[in-house]
Amino acid sequence: MNFPVLKVLDKTFVKAFYRNHSGLLLFFFIAIFSYFFFMKTAGDVTREMQVLYEIKLTLLFATNPLMLAFVFFIWLIYTFKSWQFVAKQFLMEDQQFLFYSLGAINKKTLFINWFLLQTRITLPIILFGAFAIIIGIFNQQYIIPIIIVFLLLVINSLSAVYYSFLSHQLINSKDFSPLFKLTKSWKKPFFSLFPYYILDQLKIPLIIIKNFSIIIITGHFYYFPSSKNDLRLMEMAILMICTGHAFLVYHQKKFDDTFLLIFKNLPYPRNKIYIYLILSTLILLIPETLYLFLNFSIWKATYLLSYALSLIFIYRGFLFAFGLDIKRYLFWVFGILITSFLFIMFKIAYLGMVMSLILSYISFYRNYYRFTIISNE
């Protein structure tokens, strides 16, 4: 088995994949871990009922076929994202040697190397699957664990076949995306540029984030039917949803500092730019906004939407003040998560909302014209 080839592939693809997607993976680890094990119920709910709720959520992943189907859908999205990343890496000039090096390896050895590489890329999925398998075995549920093992083998095998095909094909990198071809003649206001960029370049993260929002909302209403009457439960749901959207907030700042620096030299007042940022954020939150106004009274929906905007803008306020330092930003997001959780528990989330809006505006107004150095990660 040609393990030297695997070492080269590991350095070229695996490490680069985790380096480029560490933010998204960590965001969801924090969000899901907090939701499952640190979310406190509001109202007259005993600790025993809280523990039972957490156990039910955990068991769903190993005993419920519908939940397995949904999780498998997320796995497919993750897999497609890895395929997209590997394909882009092949297009880079400094990776062109792979077309010649891998072409000299027999198909069986190449397949095994690609299979092992995909196993490393899908390590988070494998760990999650192992967790579900252990839970299923302890609860004498054997069918779904077997299905999980089978699905993981199929996903990695298909990935190995696809990568083997890629390694023998020179891909034309000058093809424009379907979205670009469809909208190239449309007028694009300033506030719509980043949503267009997401739909073109960050489709997979967007789908994952929106599916995470669906899990949070449906989970709350399934296990807490009275959540419409208890504002704290919905505040908690909004907090978790915005934690997932923190990934998009980071990339919006990176997008602005990379492609829209020229706008800082144009006669746009800062207040107008701030309004553009609000409109851009509202576009990203269209599904959540529709859900709120269709299921709550106008004042409740408006309050919850304002609360979501305050959380997203306090994330953005940090980026305006300290730049695109991903490590500090992750600590900031986690700190906001814990602080906002405490505000909700003490029924003063509205104070946190007002403070966040004020502080984020001050940070934006003072730091908008600061030059940010974009690191080549």
C-alpha positions as a Python dict, from the first residue, in 0.01 Angstrom:
ca = {
    (1, 'M'): (0, 0, 0),
    (2, 'N'): (146, 334, -108),
    (3, 'F'): (138, 525, 221),
    (4, 'P'): (387, 794, 103),
    (5, 'V'): (115, 899, -141),
    (6, 'L'): (-134, 917, 145),
    (7, 'K'): (103, 1146, 337),
    (8, 'V'): (120, 1383, 41),
    (9, 'L'): (-258, 1376, -1),
    (10, 'D'): (-302, 1435, 371),
    (11, 'K'): (-87, 1750, 364),
    (12, 'T'): (-245, 1873, 42),
    (13, 'F'): (-612, 1814, 114),
    (14, 'V'): (-695, 1706, 470),
    (15, 'K'): (-504, 1972, 662),
    (16, 'A'): (-614, 2241, 419),
    (17, 'F'): (-978, 2129, 447),
    (18, 'Y'): (-984, 2150, 827),
    (19, 'R'): (-790, 2477, 823),
    (20, 'N'): (-1043, 2635, 588),
    (21, 'H'): (-1351, 2493, 760),
    (22, 'S'): (-1245, 2493, 1124),
    (23, 'G'): (-1464, 2794, 1194),
    (24, 'L'): (-1781, 2632, 1065),
    (25, 'L'): (-1710, 2302, 1242),
    (26, 'L'): (-1638, 2475, 1572),
    (27, 'F'): (-1947, 2695, 1543),
    (28, 'F'): (-2171, 2393, 1511),
    (29, 'F'): (-1988, 2197, 1780),
    (30, 'I'): (-2047, 2486, 2024),
    (31, 'A'): (-2407, 2535, 1913),
    (32, 'I'): (-2511, 2168, 1918),
    (33, 'F'): (-2317, 2082, 2235),
    (34, 'S'): (-2470, 2379, 2416),
    (35, 'Y'): (-2818, 2299, 2288),
    (36, 'F'): (-2809, 1936, 2396),
    (37, 'F'): (-2636, 1965, 2732),
    (38, 'F'): (-2660, 2323, 2859),
    (39, 'M'): (-3001, 2441, 2744),
    (40, 'K'): (-3220, 2510, 3045),
    (41, 'T'): (-3595, 2486, 3022),
    (42, 'A'): (-3811, 2773, 3137),
    (43, 'G'): (-4117, 2745, 3358),
    (44, 'D'): (-4218, 2466, 3594),
    (45, 'V'): (-3991, 2194, 3459),
    (46, 'T'): (-3813, 1967, 3705),
    (47, 'R'): (-3452, 1860, 3673),
    (48, 'E'): (-3568, 1503, 3609),
    (49, 'M'): (-3780, 1619, 3314),
    (50, 'Q'): (-3483, 1820, 3183),
    (51, 'V'): (-3258, 1510, 3196),
    (52, 'L'): (-3530, 1304, 3027),
    (53, 'Y'): (-3552, 1565, 2750),
    (54, 'E'): (-3175, 1550, 2689),
    (55, 'I'): (-3181, 1167, 2683),
    (56, 'K'): (-3468, 1167, 2432),
    (57, 'L'): (-3278, 1399, 2201),
    (58, 'T'): (-2970, 1177, 2219),
    (59, 'L'): (-3165, 855, 2158),
    (60, 'L'): (-3337, 1001, 1853),
    (61, 'F'): (-3011, 985, 1659),
    (62, 'A'): (-2978, 610, 1709),
    (63, 'T'): (-3339, 490, 1719),
    (64, 'N'): (-3548, 713, 1491),
    (65, 'P'): (-3534, 640, 1114),
    (66, 'L'): (-3659, 991, 1027),
    (67, 'M'): (-3385, 1150, 1234),
    (68, 'L'): (-3132, 917, 1072),
    (69, 'A'): (-3256, 1027, 729),
    (70, 'F'): (-3217, 1392, 825),
    (71, 'V'): (-2868, 1333, 967),
    (72, 'F'): (-2773, 1142, 653),
    (73, 'F'): (-2885, 1444, 450),
    (74, 'I'): (-2644, 1660, 654),
    (75, 'W'): (-2369, 1401, 596),
    (76, 'L'): (-2430, 1423, 222),
    (77, 'I'): (-2398, 1802, 233),
    (78, 'Y'): (-2071, 1769, 425),
    (79, 'T'): (-1949, 1514, 171),
    (80, 'F'): (-2041, 1734, -126),
    (81, 'K'): (-1856, 2020, 42),
    (82, 'S'): (-1545, 1803, 72),
    (83, 'W'): (-1578, 1704, -295),
    (84, 'Q'): (-1603, 2069, -393),
    (85, 'F'): (-1297, 2157, -186),
    (86, 'V'): (-1082, 1877, -329),
    (87, 'A'): (-1188, 1968, -684),
    (88, 'K'): (-1086, 2332, -624),
    (89, 'Q'): (-752, 2222, -483),
    (90, 'F'): (-684, 2027, -802),
    (91, 'L'): (-725, 2352, -999),
    (92, 'M'): (-449, 2531, -810),
    (93, 'E'): (-127, 2570, -1004),
    (94, 'D'): (92, 2430, -727),
    (95, 'Q'): (-114, 2108, -725),
    (96, 'Q'): (-84, 2029, -1095),
    (97, 'F'): (192, 1776, -1024),
    (98, 'L'): (-75, 1548, -874),
    (99, 'F'): (-224, 1479, -1217),
    (100, 'Y'): (106, 1324, -1325),
    (101, 'S'): (205, 1160, -995),
    (102, 'L'): (-131, 994, -928),
    (103, 'G'): (-164, 886, -1290),
    (104, 'A'): (132, 653, -1239),
    (105, 'I'): (-38, 459, -956),
    (106, 'N'): (-253, 152, -1022),
    (107, 'K'): (-628, 196, -971),
    (108, 'K'): (-659, -30, -666),
    (109, 'T'): (-383, 147, -471),
    (110, 'L'): (-518, 487, -574),
    (111, 'F'): (-869, 392, -460),
    (112, 'I'): (-741, 278, -119),
    (113, 'N'): (-543, 600, -71),
    (114, 'W'): (-841, 817, -163),
    (115, 'F'): (-1067, 608, 64),
    (116, 'L'): (-833, 662, 360),
    (117, 'L'): (-808, 1032, 278),
    (118, 'Q'): (-1187, 1071, 275),
    (119, 'T'): (-1199, 883, 606),
    (120, 'R'): (-979, 1153, 757),
    (121, 'I'): (-1185, 1432, 604),
    (122, 'T'): (-1509, 1282, 737),
    (123, 'L'): (-1367, 1219, 1083),
    (124, 'P'): (-1635, 1441, 1251),
    (125, 'I'): (-1904, 1234, 1076),
    (126, 'I'): (-1736, 907, 1178),
    (127, 'L'): (-1714, 1018, 1541),
    (128, 'F'): (-2079, 1118, 1537),
    (129, 'G'): (-2170, 785, 1377),
    (130, 'A'): (-1967, 596, 1638),
    (131, 'F'): (-2152, 784, 1912),
    (132, 'A'): (-2489, 689, 1760),
    (133, 'I'): (-2378, 326, 1718),
    (134, 'I'): (-2275, 300, 2085),
    (135, 'I'): (-2605, 455, 2197),
    (136, 'G'): (-2799, 218, 1972),
    (137, 'I'): (-2616, -93, 2094),
    (138, 'F'): (-2665, 0, 2460),
    (139, 'N'): (-3038, 35, 2390),
    (140, 'Q'): (-3050, -290, 2191),
    (141, 'Q'): (-3119, -108, 1864),
    (142, 'Y'): (-2902, -289, 1610),
    (143, 'I'): (-3057, -211, 1272),
    (144, 'I'): (-2980, 161, 1260),
    (145, 'P'): (-2616, 117, 1378),
    (146, 'I'): (-2566, -136, 1095),
    (147, 'I'): (-2720, 112, 851),
    (148, 'I'): (-2487, 386, 980),
    (149, 'V'): (-2179, 170, 919),
    (150, 'F'): (-2307, 81, 572),
    (151, 'L'): (-2376, 446, 483),
    (152, 'L'): (-2031, 556, 599),
    (153, 'L'): (-1865, 288, 385),
    (154, 'V'): (-2077, 387, 84),
    (155, 'I'): (-2004, 760, 126),
    (156, 'N'): (-1629, 707, 155),
    (157, 'S'): (-1622, 458, -133),
    (158, 'L'): (-1812, 694, -364),
    (159, 'S'): (-1577, 974, -260),
    (160, 'A'): (-1275, 759, -346),
    (161, 'V'): (-1423, 680, -689),
    (162, 'Y'): (-1493, 1050, -752),
    (163, 'Y'): (-1144, 1156, -646),
    (164, 'S'): (-989, 885, -864),
    (165, 'F'): (-1185, 1026, -1156),
    (166, 'L'): (-1074, 1382, -1072),
    (167, 'S'): (-711, 1283, -1055),
    (168, 'H'): (-728, 1179, -1422),
    (169, 'Q'): (-921, 1482, -1545),
    (170, 'L'): (-809, 1839, -1609),
    (171, 'I'): (-1100, 2059, -1504),
    (172, 'N'): (-1177, 2385, -1684),
    (173, 'S'): (-1165, 2651, -1413),
    (174, 'K'): (-1299, 2929, -1636),
    (175, 'D'): (-1661, 2808, -1637),
    (176, 'F'): (-1899, 3057, -1478),
    (177, 'S'): (-2153, 2943, -1222),
    (178, 'P'): (-2521, 2913, -1322),
    (179, 'L'): (-2610, 3190, -1075),
    (180, 'F'): (-2363, 3428, -1243),
    (181, 'K'): (-2504, 3352, -1587),
    (182, 'L'): (-2861, 3400, -1462),
    (183, 'T'): (-2810, 3729, -1276),
    (184, 'K'): (-2525, 3898, -1466),
    (185, 'S'): (-2766, 4153, -1623),
    (186, 'W'): (-2959, 4225, -1300),
    (187, 'K'): (-2913, 4542, -1100),
    (188, 'K'): (-2751, 4459, -768),
    (189, 'P'): (-2786, 4709, -480),
    (190, 'F'): (-2499, 4733, -236),
    (191, 'F'): (-2682, 4541, 37),
    (192, 'S'): (-2752, 4248, -198),
    (193, 'L'): (-2389, 4180, -292),
    (194, 'F'): (-2305, 3952, 0),
    (195, 'P'): (-2628, 3745, -31),
    (196, 'Y'): (-2537, 3691, -398),
    (197, 'Y'): (-2187, 3590, -292),
    (198, 'I'): (-2327, 3337, -42),
    (199, 'L'): (-2556, 3181, -302),
    (200, 'D'): (-2264, 3152, -542),
    (201, 'Q'): (-1971, 3057, -316),
    (202, 'L'): (-2111, 2946, 22),
    (203, 'K'): (-2413, 2740, -77),
    (204, 'I'): (-2325, 2436, 134),
    (205, 'P'): (-2262, 2629, 460),
    (206, 'L'): (-2585, 2822, 399),
    (207, 'I'): (-2785, 2501, 359),
    (208, 'I'): (-2629, 2354, 673),
    (209, 'I'): (-2701, 2668, 876),
    (210, 'K'): (-3062, 2690, 759),
    (211, 'N'): (-3116, 2321, 835),
    (212, 'F'): (-2972, 2382, 1180),
    (213, 'S'): (-3230, 2661, 1223),
    (214, 'I'): (-3505, 2415, 1127),
    (215, 'I'): (-3381, 2163, 1387),
    (216, 'I'): (-3381, 2428, 1660),
    (217, 'I'): (-3728, 2562, 1578),
    (218, 'T'): (-3901, 2226, 1528),
    (219, 'G'): (-3727, 2079, 1833),
    (220, 'H'): (-3853, 2359, 2055),
    (221, 'F'): (-4212, 2331, 1939),
    (222, 'Y'): (-4211, 1950, 1948),
    (223, 'Y'): (-4077, 1919, 2301),
    (224, 'F'): (-4213, 2248, 2435),
    (225, 'P'): (-4558, 2311, 2286),
    (226, 'S'): (-4603, 2605, 2525),
    (227, 'S'): (-4299, 2788, 2386),
    (228, 'K'): (-4526, 3036, 2207),
    (229, 'N'): (-4641, 3156, 2547),
    (230, 'D'): (-4297, 3160, 2709),
    (231, 'L'): (-4078, 3419, 2543),
    (232, 'R'): (-3762, 3283, 2704),
    (233, 'L'): (-3783, 2958, 2509),
    (234, 'M'): (-3797, 3145, 2179),
    (235, 'E'): (-3519, 3378, 2293),
    (236, 'M'): (-3311, 3067, 2357),
    (237, 'A'): (-3396, 2933, 2011),
    (238, 'I'): (-3300, 3266, 1851),
    (239, 'L'): (-2971, 3261, 2043),
    (240, 'M'): (-2881, 2917, 1908),
    (241, 'I'): (-2984, 3012, 1553),
    (242, 'C'): (-2769, 3327, 1562),
    (243, 'T'): (-2475, 3127, 1696),
    (244, 'G'): (-2491, 2920, 1378),
    (245, 'H'): (-2512, 3236, 1166),
    (246, 'A'): (-2192, 3370, 1325),
    (247, 'F'): (-2004, 3183, 1052),
    (248, 'L'): (-2177, 3393, 784),
    (249, 'V'): (-2112, 3712, 982),
    (250, 'Y'): (-1739, 3641, 976),
    (251, 'H'): (-1742, 3576, 602),
    (252, 'Q'): (-1943, 3891, 536),
    (253, 'K'): (-1673, 4102, 703),
    (254, 'K'): (-1408, 3912, 508),
    (255, 'F'): (-1604, 3968, 187),
    (256, 'D'): (-1635, 4342, 256),
    (257, 'D'): (-1265, 4380, 334),
    (258, 'T'): (-1162, 4175, 31),
    (259, 'F'): (-1393, 4290, -248),
    (260, 'L'): (-1564, 4610, -130),
    (261, 'L'): (-1277, 4819, 5),
    (262, 'I'): (-1338, 5072, -271),
    (263, 'F'): (-1672, 5164, -113),
    (264, 'K'): (-1486, 5320, 178),
    (265, 'N'): (-1352, 5579, -69),
    (266, 'L'): (-1696, 5661, -209),
    (267, 'P'): (-1924, 5934, -63),
    (268, 'Y'): (-2146, 5693, 130),
    (269, 'P'): (-2226, 5817, 484),
    (270, 'R'): (-2166, 5561, 756),
    (271, 'N'): (-2529, 5567, 867),
    (272, 'K'): (-2635, 5465, 517),
    (273, 'I'): (-2379, 5183, 515),
    (274, 'Y'): (-2516, 5066, 850),
    (275, 'I'): (-2867, 5055, 704),
    (276, 'Y'): (-2729, 4852, 413),
    (277, 'L'): (-2581, 4604, 662),
    (278, 'I'): (-2921, 4571, 832),
    (279, 'L'): (-3091, 4506, 497),
    (280, 'S'): (-2825, 4251, 403),
    (281, 'T'): (-2877, 4071, 735),
    (282, 'L'): (-3256, 4073, 690),
    (283, 'I'): (-3211, 3905, 351),
    (284, 'L'): (-3009, 3629, 516),
    (285, 'L'): (-3280, 3589, 781),
    (286, 'I'): (-3576, 3576, 540),
    (287, 'P'): (-3677, 3214, 630),
    (288, 'E'): (-3657, 3282, 1005),
    (289, 'T'): (-3838, 3616, 965),
    (290, 'L'): (-4126, 3458, 773),
    (291, 'Y'): (-4158, 3188, 1036),
    (292, 'L'): (-4172, 3441, 1321),
    (293, 'F'): (-4439, 3661, 1162),
    (294, 'L'): (-4650, 3361, 1059),
    (295, 'N'): (-4651, 3204, 1405),
    (296, 'F'): (-4639, 3495, 1650),
    (297, 'S'): (-4812, 3824, 1704),
    (298, 'I'): (-4658, 4125, 1532),
    (299, 'W'): (-4500, 4265, 1847),
    (300, 'K'): (-4352, 3929, 1954),
    (301, 'A'): (-4218, 3859, 1605),
    (302, 'T'): (-4072, 4210, 1584),
    (303, 'Y'): (-3907, 4172, 1924),
    (304, 'L'): (-3757, 3831, 1840),
    (305, 'L'): (-3631, 3957, 1503),
    (306, 'S'): (-3476, 4260, 1675),
    (307, 'Y'): (-3314, 4026, 1927),
    (308, 'A'): (-3166, 3822, 1641),
    (309, 'L'): (-3033, 4137, 1474),
    (310, 'S'): (-2875, 4251, 1801),
    (311, 'L'): (-2686, 3922, 1839),
    (312, 'I'): (-2564, 3922, 1480),
    (313, 'F'): (-2456, 4285, 1502),
    (314, 'I'): (-2266, 4237, 1827),
    (315, 'Y'): (-2071, 3961, 1648),
    (316, 'R'): (-2006, 4206, 1366),
    (317, 'G'): (-1912, 4478, 1615),
    (318, 'F'): (-1626, 4261, 1739),
    (319, 'L'): (-1498, 4217, 1384),
    (320, 'F'): (-1504, 4591, 1323),
    (321, 'A'): (-1309, 4650, 1644),
    (322, 'F'): (-1054, 4367, 1632),
    (323, 'G'): (-1043, 4252, 1271),
    (324, 'L'): (-1059, 3903, 1122),
    (325, 'D'): (-888, 3715, 1404),
    (326, 'I'): (-1079, 3387, 1389),
    (327, 'K'): (-955, 3252, 1724),
    (328, 'R'): (-1050, 3565, 1917),
    (329, 'Y'): (-1376, 3580, 1726),
    (330, 'L'): (-1469, 3225, 1830),
    (331, 'F'): (-1402, 3309, 2193),
    (332, 'W'): (-1615, 3621, 2150),
    (333, 'V'): (-1905, 3422, 2002),
    (334, 'F'): (-1887, 3167, 2282),
    (335, 'G'): (-1873, 3448, 2540),
    (336, 'I'): (-2181, 3612, 2386),
    (337, 'L'): (-2356, 3273, 2393),
    (338, 'I'): (-2295, 3227, 2766),
    (339, 'T'): (-2371, 3590, 2856),
    (340, 'S'): (-2693, 3597, 2653),
    (341, 'F'): (-2797, 3266, 2809),
    (342, 'L'): (-2765, 3420, 3156),
    (343, 'F'): (-2960, 3730, 3046),
    (344, 'I'): (-3240, 3505, 2921),
    (345, 'M'): (-3250, 3304, 3242),
    (346, 'F'): (-3284, 3623, 3447),
    (347, 'K'): (-3553, 3756, 3210),
    (348, 'I'): (-3348, 4058, 3103),
    (349, 'A'): (-3271, 3956, 2744),
    (350, 'Y'): (-3421, 4286, 2627),
    (351, 'L'): (-3146, 4472, 2814),
    (352, 'G'): (-2884, 4263, 2638),
    (353, 'M'): (-3055, 4340, 2307),
    (354, 'V'): (-3042, 4717, 2364),
    (355, 'M'): (-2681, 4704, 2486),
    (356, 'S'): (-2574, 4493, 2188),
    (357, 'L'): (-2736, 4727, 1935),
    (358, 'I'): (-2576, 5034, 2093),
    (359, 'L'): (-2229, 4880, 2130),
    (360, 'S'): (-2232, 4732, 1780),
    (361, 'Y'): (-2325, 5069, 1628),
    (362, 'I'): (-2050, 5247, 1822),
    (363, 'S'): (-1796, 4985, 1712),
    (364, 'F'): (-1909, 5018, 1350),
    (365, 'Y'): (-1906, 5399, 1351),
    (366, 'R'): (-1561, 5425, 1508),
    (367, 'N'): (-1389, 5145, 1316),
    (368, 'Y'): (-1554, 5134, 972),
    (369, 'Y'): (-1264, 5312, 799),
    (370, 'R'): (-995, 5106, 968),
    (371, 'F'): (-781, 4906, 728),
    (372, 'T'): (-799, 4530, 785),
    (373, 'I'): (-520, 4300, 675),
    (374, 'I'): (-658, 3981, 524),
    (375, 'S'): (-445, 3682, 615),
    (376, 'N'): (-398, 3408, 358),
    (377, 'E'): (-533, 3112, 550),
}
